[in-house]
């Protein structure tokens, strides 16, 4: 299951991600790492991106990136 498979209001715990390079470094610097709990806050029009909240961080992620982050649903 990926971040994109969750519905608005649902929470999950990040298991792993297949992201590399600057994208992975950016998420790590924001605290979006394995073992962290997050909540899906909203989807954009036509579901092209997703807004997640992880602690005090609110982050918009494109659909392709969200599908590469594996999660366990809470």
C-alpha positions in Angstrom: 0.0 0.0 0.0 1.3 3.5 -0.8 0.5 7.0 0.5 -1.7 7.6 -2.5 -3.9 4.6 -1.7 -5.1 6.1 1.6 -8.2 8.3 1.8 -8.5 11.8 3.3 -8.3 11.6 7.1 -6.6 8.2 7.2 -3.3 7.7 8.9 -0.4 5.5 8.2 3.2 4.6 9.2 5.9 4.8 6.6 7.6 1.4 6.0 10.0 2.2 3.2 10.4 4.3 0.1 12.0 3.7 -3.3 13.0 7.4 -3.6 16.6 8.3 -4.2 18.7 11.4 -4.7 17.6 14.9 -3.8 13.9 13.9 -3.3 14.9 11.4 -0.6 17.2 13.9 1.1 14.5 16.5 1.1 12.0 14.2 2.7 14.5 13.1 5.3 15.3 16.7 6.2 11.6 17.3 6.8 11.3 14.3 9.0 9.4 12.1 6.5 11.3 8.9 7.3 10.6 5.2 8.0 8.6 4.6 11.2 7.0 8.0 11.2 3.2 8.4 11.4 1.4 10.7 9.0 -2.1 11.7 8.0 -3.5 12.4 4.6 -5.0 15.9 4.7 -6.3 16.5 1.2 -6.0 15.6 -2.5 -5.7 18.2 -5.3 -8.2 18.5 -8.1 -8.1 15.4 -10.3 -6.0 13.7 -7.6 -2.7 14.7 -9.1 -1.0 15.3 -5.7 -1.6 14.7 -2.0 -1.2 16.9 1.1 0.2 15.0 4.1 0.8 16.0 7.6 3.7 14.5 9.6 4.2 16.1 13.0 4.3 19.8 12.5 5.2 19.5 8.8 2.6 19.8 6.0 3.8 18.7 2.6 2.4 18.4 -0.8 3.6 15.4 -2.8 3.1 14.6 -6.4 1.2 11.4 -7.3 4.3 9.6 -8.8 6.3 10.2 -5.6 3.4 9.3 -3.3 3.1 6.0 -5.0 6.7 5.2 -4.2 6.3 5.5 -0.5 5.1 2.3 1.1 3.0 2.5 4.3 1.1 0.5 6.8 -2.4 1.8 7.4 -3.2 2.7 11.1 
